[in-house]
Amino acid sequence: MSQIKQIRRLQMTGGSTYTVSLPKTWILELKLKKNSEMTLIKNLNNSITLFTEIQDQKHHAIASISKKDSKESIRRKIIAMYLSGYKTIEIKTKGIEIQSSHRSTIRDLVRSTLMGTEIIETSSEKIVLQVLTQLAQLSFNVALKRMYDSAKNMHQDAIEALKNQDKENAVEVEKLDDEVDRFSLYLMRNLNLALQDTQILLDSGLKKPSDCLGYRTIVKCVERIADHAGLIAKKVKYVKNPINKKILKEIETISEESLVVFDNAITALTKKDYNMAEKVASSVPEVIEKEKNLMDSLKSDENTAIIKLVLEDIRRTAEYSRDISEITLDETIQTVIEEI
């Protein structure tokens, strides 16, 4: 325990300055020396964080692959290193040439999924990726807002494609899911880095490490909303005959109401508004009830199964929005209570 926690007494030096000594073993382990600059932060939980401006960062990771590795295995390995925060990712083989299919997998992954990542070196036996984009260039709130906009547009376009039985537009909606996934991985990467580096935490606009847990769930909720929009789009190709106009109108109404919930949930989160988040959470049962009533009223025909699945996707959008609002409630409860 003495290696990670020690109790030291404050000493007064002069009339207004207090000092506290640090264990020599810690100084040596952190490679600090006399006159090293330190940054102190007073946290909201009445603790003090002391850190150096130049903190240890994960720079270079090397992963070996073989002919036996599947494309998905390679994808998972690279994504895991990206999320862990490494700036440079090297993929290499042991004395054999990288297969063309594996090269294509890595190129497609970089192009479509890993935001801010470029291939900076390639040879017969290795491919080196470098992550160029950092949180300072694309703030957390900006990235989340873009992710939200993409998910919302996907949902609206998917419903429009369903309404018009527009298979081409539906395919385009499905492709937009890659854009949402890019933002999702980028945000997850920076949340992981924020947990390890206080400066990144502050740059991200978060106040304490525990905020990262809530935002991680929020990112996954927005990602899942986009996934359900993609599922609606996929179902368009299975609609053989026009859907009853009255039913379509009701689907549109429930869809619009679910997106209002989604929009208000993100707004409440951005404004840190407890009361607004409470209203969002309270409005979701109404959307669910309308979805259930329409589901029960459907008569059996060739489109019934598809309509029910679409309604389920719409309902899930409202439910994930409620999850976002509940996280906002948890994070802002101090604004509406008294502590004694």
Protein Blocks (a to p, Z undefined) as FASTA:
>chain_A
ZZmoccdddddehjkbccddddfklmmmnopaehiacdddddfkopacdddfbdcddfbd
cddddfklcfklmmmmmmmmmmnopabdcdddehiacdfklmmmmmmmmmmmmghiacfb
dcfkbccdddfbdfklmcfklmmmmmmmmmmmmmmmmmmmmmnopaklmmmmmmmmmmmm
mmmmmmmmmmmmmmmmmklmmmnopabfklmmmmmmmmmmmmmmmmmmmmmmmmmmmpmb
dcdfklmmmmmmmmmmmmmmmmmmmmmmmnopaklmmmmmmmmmmmmmmmmmmmmmpccd
fklmmmmmmmmmmmmmmmmmmmmmmmmmmmmmmmmcccZZ
